[in-house]
Amino acid sequence: MLGLLPVAVVLAICIRDATAWVGRPFPGFLFLDSRIVVSIGRATWRSPSQRRIEWGLITAVDGKPVTTAAAVHEAATSAGVGGEVTYTLRQGADVFRVAVPVRRFTWGDFAEVFAPMLAVGAWIVAVGAALVVRRPGLAEARAALAVCVAIGLALITGPDQYGPYRLTWLFFLSLAMVPPAVLQLTAAFLWWPSRWRGRIVAAVYVIFAALGGALAARRSDPALFLTLLYIVYCALANALLVYMGTLTSALVSGHRFRPQIALALTGALVPAAVAIVVFVTYPLRTEPVSVPWFIVPMGLWPLLHAIALVKLAEPPPAARMAS
Protein backbone atom coordinates (compact mmCIF):
# COMPACT_ATOMS: atom_id res chain seq x y z
CA MET A 1 0.00 0.00 0.00
CA LEU A 2 3.05 2.29 0.04
CA GLY A 3 2.38 2.67 -3.67
CA LEU A 4 -0.70 4.72 -2.79
CA LEU A 5 1.35 7.30 -0.86
CA PRO A 6 1.61 9.54 -3.98
CA VAL A 7 -2.19 9.48 -4.19
CA ALA A 8 -2.39 10.75 -0.60
CA VAL A 9 0.08 13.53 -1.44
CA VAL A 10 -1.98 14.53 -4.49
CA LEU A 11 -5.13 14.53 -2.35
CA ALA A 12 -3.51 16.83 0.23
CA ILE A 13 -2.36 19.26 -2.48
CA CYS A 14 -5.78 19.32 -4.14
CA ILE A 15 -7.62 19.89 -0.83
CA ARG A 16 -5.30 22.79 -0.03
CA ASP A 17 -5.74 24.39 -3.46
CA ALA A 18 -9.51 23.85 -3.53
CA THR A 19 -10.11 25.39 -0.10
CA ALA A 20 -7.95 28.37 -1.13
CA TRP A 21 -10.78 29.36 -3.52
CA VAL A 22 -13.09 30.18 -0.61
CA GLY A 23 -13.54 33.91 -0.03
CA ARG A 24 -11.90 34.91 -3.31
CA PRO A 25 -13.53 36.65 -6.30
CA PHE A 26 -14.06 34.39 -9.32
CA PRO A 27 -15.67 34.96 -12.73
CA GLY A 28 -18.96 33.21 -11.88
CA PHE A 29 -18.18 30.21 -14.09
CA LEU A 30 -15.41 27.64 -14.37
CA PHE A 31 -12.90 27.18 -17.18
CA LEU A 32 -9.87 25.03 -17.94
CA ASP A 33 -6.33 26.35 -18.21
CA SER A 34 -6.91 26.34 -21.97
CA ARG A 35 -9.59 29.02 -21.24
CA ILE A 36 -12.38 26.72 -22.41
CA VAL A 37 -15.52 27.27 -20.32
CA VAL A 38 -17.08 24.11 -18.84
CA SER A 39 -20.65 23.24 -17.86
CA ILE A 40 -19.88 22.28 -14.23
CA GLY A 41 -21.20 24.70 -11.63
CA ARG A 42 -24.13 25.76 -9.45
CA ALA A 43 -27.57 26.89 -10.54
CA THR A 44 -27.15 30.06 -8.44
CA TRP A 45 -24.24 31.13 -10.65
CA ARG A 46 -26.24 31.07 -13.85
CA SER A 47 -27.48 34.20 -15.60
CA PRO A 48 -29.52 33.97 -18.85
CA SER A 49 -26.52 35.02 -20.96
CA GLN A 50 -24.19 32.35 -19.58
CA ARG A 51 -25.84 29.33 -21.25
CA ARG A 52 -24.21 30.39 -24.48
CA ILE A 53 -20.63 30.46 -23.22
CA GLU A 54 -20.20 26.77 -22.35
CA TRP A 55 -17.37 25.12 -24.28
CA GLY A 56 -16.44 28.50 -25.70
CA LEU A 57 -12.82 29.74 -25.71
CA ILE A 58 -12.15 32.99 -23.85
CA THR A 59 -10.04 35.14 -26.16
CA ALA A 60 -10.33 38.59 -24.53
CA VAL A 61 -11.39 40.27 -21.28
CA ASP A 62 -12.87 43.77 -21.39
CA GLY A 63 -11.61 44.05 -24.96
CA LYS A 64 -8.02 43.07 -24.10
CA PRO A 65 -6.71 39.80 -25.60
CA VAL A 66 -5.74 37.10 -23.10
CA THR A 67 -3.58 34.06 -23.69
CA THR A 68 -3.60 32.43 -20.25
CA ALA A 69 -6.23 31.30 -17.75
CA ALA A 70 -4.33 33.18 -15.03
CA ALA A 71 -5.00 36.45 -16.88
CA VAL A 72 -8.75 35.73 -16.83
CA HIS A 73 -8.67 35.06 -13.07
CA GLU A 74 -6.64 38.24 -12.52
CA ALA A 75 -9.22 40.29 -14.40
CA ALA A 76 -12.00 38.97 -12.14
CA THR A 77 -9.90 39.68 -9.04
CA SER A 78 -9.19 43.23 -10.23
CA ALA A 79 -12.87 43.91 -10.91
CA GLY A 80 -13.83 42.70 -7.43
CA VAL A 81 -16.99 41.04 -6.18
CA GLY A 82 -20.02 42.68 -7.80
CA GLY A 83 -18.00 44.16 -10.64
CA GLU A 84 -18.79 43.21 -14.21
CA VAL A 85 -16.35 41.77 -16.71
CA THR A 86 -17.01 41.45 -20.44
CA TYR A 87 -15.61 38.27 -21.97
CA THR A 88 -15.01 37.70 -25.66
CA LEU A 89 -15.47 34.05 -26.60
CA ARG A 90 -15.06 31.95 -29.72
CA GLN A 91 -17.07 28.86 -30.58
CA GLY A 92 -15.92 27.63 -33.96
CA ALA A 93 -16.43 30.54 -36.35
CA ASP A 94 -18.77 32.32 -33.94
CA VAL A 95 -17.23 35.17 -31.88
CA PHE A 96 -19.32 37.02 -29.29
CA ARG A 97 -19.17 38.98 -26.03
CA VAL A 98 -20.89 38.29 -22.71
CA ALA A 99 -20.88 40.52 -19.61
CA VAL A 100 -20.83 38.51 -16.36
CA PRO A 101 -20.73 39.85 -12.76
CA VAL A 102 -17.87 38.71 -10.54
CA ARG A 103 -18.92 36.48 -7.63
CA ARG A 104 -17.34 35.48 -4.34
CA PHE A 105 -16.55 31.77 -3.99
CA THR A 106 -18.21 30.59 -0.79
CA TRP A 107 -18.04 27.50 1.42
CA GLY A 108 -21.41 26.56 -0.08
CA ASP A 109 -19.81 26.64 -3.54
CA PHE A 110 -16.96 24.50 -2.24
CA ALA A 111 -19.36 22.00 -0.64
CA GLU A 112 -21.42 21.59 -3.81
CA VAL A 113 -18.74 21.74 -6.50
CA PHE A 114 -15.31 20.74 -5.17
CA ALA A 115 -15.99 18.69 -2.04
CA PRO A 116 -17.88 15.88 -3.87
CA MET A 117 -14.97 15.43 -6.29
CA LEU A 118 -12.41 15.23 -3.49
CA ALA A 119 -14.49 13.07 -1.14
CA VAL A 120 -15.77 10.57 -3.70
CA GLY A 121 -12.35 10.31 -5.34
CA ALA A 122 -10.68 9.55 -1.99
CA TRP A 123 -13.46 7.08 -1.11
CA ILE A 124 -13.05 5.17 -4.36
CA VAL A 125 -9.28 4.81 -3.92
CA ALA A 126 -9.72 3.80 -0.26
CA VAL A 127 -12.23 1.07 -1.12
CA GLY A 128 -9.94 -0.30 -3.84
CA ALA A 129 -7.00 -0.34 -1.42
CA ALA A 130 -9.07 -2.05 1.29
CA LEU A 131 -10.07 -4.76 -1.18
CA VAL A 132 -6.43 -5.50 -2.05
CA VAL A 133 -5.54 -5.61 1.66
CA ARG A 134 -8.37 -8.09 2.20
CA ARG A 135 -7.50 -10.22 -0.84
CA PRO A 136 -3.85 -9.44 -1.70
CA GLY A 137 -3.36 -12.46 -3.95
CA LEU A 138 -6.48 -11.95 -6.04
CA ALA A 139 -5.85 -10.71 -9.60
CA GLU A 140 -9.41 -9.39 -9.78
CA ALA A 141 -8.77 -7.25 -6.70
CA ARG A 142 -5.64 -5.73 -8.22
CA ALA A 143 -7.53 -4.98 -11.42
CA ALA A 144 -10.31 -3.34 -9.41
CA LEU A 145 -7.69 -1.20 -7.66
CA ALA A 146 -6.40 -0.03 -11.05
CA VAL A 147 -9.91 1.18 -11.91
CA CYS A 148 -10.31 2.80 -8.49
CA VAL A 149 -6.98 4.66 -8.74
CA ALA A 150 -7.71 5.91 -12.27
CA ILE A 151 -11.22 7.13 -11.42
CA GLY A 152 -10.19 8.37 -7.98
CA LEU A 153 -7.28 10.46 -9.27
CA ALA A 154 -9.44 11.94 -12.05
CA LEU A 155 -11.95 13.05 -9.41
CA ILE A 156 -9.38 14.21 -6.84
CA THR A 157 -7.59 16.39 -9.40
CA GLY A 158 -10.94 17.62 -10.74
CA PRO A 159 -10.96 20.93 -8.78
CA ASP A 160 -7.42 21.66 -9.99
CA GLN A 161 -8.73 21.81 -13.57
CA TYR A 162 -10.33 25.17 -12.77
CA GLY A 163 -7.31 26.58 -10.95
CA PRO A 164 -4.47 26.73 -10.11
CA TYR A 165 -3.82 24.12 -12.84
CA ARG A 166 -0.86 22.40 -11.14
CA LEU A 167 -1.98 18.86 -11.95
CA THR A 168 -3.73 19.21 -15.28
CA TRP A 169 -1.46 16.61 -16.84
CA LEU A 170 -2.31 14.10 -14.10
CA PHE A 171 -6.03 14.67 -14.52
CA PHE A 172 -5.96 13.92 -18.24
CA LEU A 173 -3.64 10.95 -17.80
CA SER A 174 -5.90 9.49 -15.10
CA LEU A 175 -9.00 10.09 -17.21
CA ALA A 176 -7.41 8.34 -20.18
CA MET A 177 -6.42 5.37 -17.98
CA VAL A 178 -10.02 4.58 -17.00
CA PRO A 179 -11.02 2.71 -20.23
CA PRO A 180 -8.00 0.33 -20.20
CA ALA A 181 -8.43 -0.20 -16.45
CA VAL A 182 -12.06 -1.24 -17.00
CA LEU A 183 -10.86 -3.58 -19.76
CA GLN A 184 -8.28 -5.06 -17.38
CA LEU A 185 -10.97 -5.61 -14.76
CA THR A 186 -13.24 -7.32 -17.28
CA ALA A 187 -10.38 -9.55 -18.41
CA ALA A 188 -9.30 -10.47 -14.87
CA PHE A 189 -12.76 -10.95 -13.43
CA LEU A 190 -14.63 -12.69 -16.22
CA TRP A 191 -12.45 -13.86 -19.09
CA TRP A 192 -10.76 -17.24 -19.29
CA PRO A 193 -6.98 -17.03 -18.72
CA SER A 194 -5.01 -16.50 -21.91
CA ARG A 195 -1.39 -15.72 -22.67
CA TRP A 196 -2.65 -12.95 -24.97
CA ARG A 197 -4.88 -11.35 -22.36
CA GLY A 198 -2.09 -9.52 -20.53
CA ARG A 199 -0.48 -8.39 -23.78
CA ILE A 200 -3.71 -6.97 -25.13
CA VAL A 201 -4.45 -5.08 -21.93
CA ALA A 202 -0.86 -3.73 -21.76
CA ALA A 203 -1.08 -2.53 -25.37
CA VAL A 204 -4.36 -0.73 -24.65
CA TYR A 205 -2.76 0.97 -21.63
CA VAL A 206 0.09 2.25 -23.82
CA ILE A 207 -2.34 3.59 -26.43
CA PHE A 208 -4.44 5.44 -23.88
CA ALA A 209 -1.40 6.78 -22.05
CA ALA A 210 -0.42 8.41 -25.35
CA LEU A 211 -3.99 9.70 -25.73
CA GLY A 212 -3.85 11.20 -22.24
CA GLY A 213 -0.59 12.91 -23.12
CA ALA A 214 -2.17 14.28 -26.30
CA LEU A 215 -5.11 15.63 -24.29
CA ALA A 216 -2.76 17.48 -21.95
CA ALA A 217 -0.55 18.76 -24.77
CA ARG A 218 -3.31 19.94 -27.13
CA ARG A 219 -5.81 21.30 -24.61
CA SER A 220 -5.37 24.84 -25.95
CA ASP A 221 -6.92 23.81 -29.29
CA PRO A 222 -10.69 23.57 -28.60
CA ALA A 223 -11.60 21.59 -31.72
CA LEU A 224 -8.83 18.98 -31.34
CA PHE A 225 -9.18 18.88 -27.55
CA LEU A 226 -12.91 18.12 -27.69
CA THR A 227 -12.32 15.48 -30.38
CA LEU A 228 -9.73 13.70 -28.22
CA LEU A 229 -11.94 14.05 -25.16
CA TYR A 230 -14.90 12.48 -26.98
CA ILE A 231 -12.63 9.61 -28.07
CA VAL A 232 -11.84 8.91 -24.41
CA TYR A 233 -15.51 9.17 -23.44
CA CYS A 234 -16.53 6.88 -26.32
CA ALA A 235 -13.86 4.34 -25.35
CA LEU A 236 -15.01 4.47 -21.73
CA ALA A 237 -18.63 3.94 -22.76
CA ASN A 238 -17.66 0.93 -24.86
CA ALA A 239 -15.43 -0.52 -22.13
CA LEU A 240 -18.32 -0.22 -19.66
CA LEU A 241 -20.69 -1.85 -22.16
CA VAL A 242 -18.30 -4.79 -22.54
CA TYR A 243 -17.92 -5.04 -18.77
CA MET A 244 -21.65 -4.88 -18.06
CA GLY A 245 -22.48 -7.09 -21.04
CA THR A 246 -20.11 -9.77 -19.80
CA LEU A 247 -21.57 -9.51 -16.30
CA THR A 248 -25.07 -9.84 -17.72
CA SER A 249 -24.05 -12.85 -19.79
CA ALA A 250 -22.58 -14.55 -16.72
CA LEU A 251 -25.72 -13.71 -14.75
CA VAL A 252 -28.18 -15.24 -17.22
CA SER A 253 -25.97 -18.26 -17.95
CA GLY A 254 -26.52 -19.63 -14.45
CA HIS A 255 -23.06 -18.90 -13.06
CA ARG A 256 -22.75 -20.27 -9.53
CA PHE A 257 -21.74 -16.82 -8.25
CA ARG A 258 -24.91 -15.17 -9.58
CA PRO A 259 -25.67 -13.15 -6.38
CA GLN A 260 -22.17 -11.64 -6.42
CA ILE A 261 -22.34 -10.92 -10.15
CA ALA A 262 -25.73 -9.26 -9.68
CA LEU A 263 -24.23 -7.08 -6.94
CA ALA A 264 -21.33 -5.98 -9.15
CA LEU A 265 -23.70 -5.31 -12.04
CA THR A 266 -25.94 -3.16 -9.85
CA GLY A 267 -22.94 -1.11 -8.76
CA ALA A 268 -22.06 -0.41 -12.39
CA LEU A 269 -25.59 0.25 -13.63
CA VAL A 270 -26.51 2.95 -11.10
CA PRO A 271 -23.78 5.51 -11.98
CA ALA A 272 -24.08 4.59 -15.67
CA ALA A 273 -27.82 5.34 -15.58
CA VAL A 274 -27.17 8.70 -13.92
CA ALA A 275 -24.57 9.58 -16.56
CA ILE A 276 -26.99 8.68 -19.36
CA VAL A 277 -29.69 10.89 -17.83
CA VAL A 278 -27.24 13.80 -17.60
CA PHE A 279 -26.12 13.50 -21.22
CA VAL A 280 -29.66 13.02 -22.57
CA THR A 281 -31.19 15.92 -20.65
CA TYR A 282 -28.21 18.29 -20.93
CA PRO A 283 -29.40 20.08 -24.11
CA LEU A 284 -32.70 20.89 -22.37
CA ARG A 285 -31.17 22.11 -19.12
CA THR A 286 -30.94 25.79 -18.26
CA GLU A 287 -28.53 25.40 -15.35
CA PRO A 288 -25.06 23.87 -14.95
CA VAL A 289 -24.60 20.16 -14.27
CA SER A 290 -24.96 19.46 -10.53
CA VAL A 291 -21.71 17.91 -9.29
CA PRO A 292 -23.11 15.90 -6.32
CA TRP A 293 -25.96 14.44 -8.37
CA PHE A 294 -23.51 13.36 -11.06
CA ILE A 295 -20.53 12.21 -8.95
CA VAL A 296 -21.83 10.82 -5.65
CA PRO A 297 -23.49 7.73 -7.27
CA MET A 298 -20.05 6.78 -8.61
CA GLY A 299 -19.04 5.89 -5.05
CA LEU A 300 -21.52 3.02 -5.04
CA TRP A 301 -19.68 0.94 -7.65
CA PRO A 302 -16.40 0.24 -5.80
CA LEU A 303 -18.23 -0.72 -2.61
CA LEU A 304 -20.60 -3.20 -4.26
CA HIS A 305 -17.87 -4.53 -6.52
CA ALA A 306 -15.53 -5.04 -3.57
CA ILE A 307 -18.21 -6.94 -1.65
CA ALA A 308 -18.87 -9.07 -4.73
CA LEU A 309 -15.17 -9.87 -5.19
CA VAL A 310 -14.67 -10.77 -1.54
CA LYS A 311 -17.66 -13.13 -1.66
CA LEU A 312 -16.50 -14.47 -5.02
CA ALA A 313 -13.10 -15.33 -3.57
CA GLU A 314 -14.44 -17.04 -0.46
CA PRO A 315 -14.50 -20.84 -0.57
CA PRO A 316 -17.94 -22.48 -0.64
CA PRO A 317 -19.48 -23.47 2.74
CA ALA A 318 -18.65 -27.16 2.20
CA ALA A 319 -14.98 -26.35 1.73
CA ARG A 320 -14.90 -24.17 4.84
CA MET A 321 -16.51 -26.95 6.89
CA ALA A 322 -14.02 -29.50 5.57
CA SER A 323 -11.12 -27.32 6.56
QUINORDA-V160230 format. One record per helix or strand of 3 or more residues. SS is the DSSP state (@ for helix, = for strand). FROM is the first residue (numbers start at 0). LEN is the number of residues. If there is no record, write none. Layout:
ss=SS from=FROM len=LEN
ss=SS from=FROM len=LEN
This chain:
ss=@ from=1 len=18
ss=@ from=42 len=3
ss=@ from=47 len=5
ss== from=56 len=5
ss=@ from=68 len=11
ss== from=83 len=8
ss== from=93 len=8
ss=@ from=106 len=28
ss=@ from=138 len=18
ss=@ from=158 len=4
ss=@ from=167 len=23
ss=@ from=196 len=21
ss=@ from=221 len=31
ss=@ from=257 len=27
ss=@ from=290 len=5
ss=@ from=297 len=16
ss=@ from=316 len=6
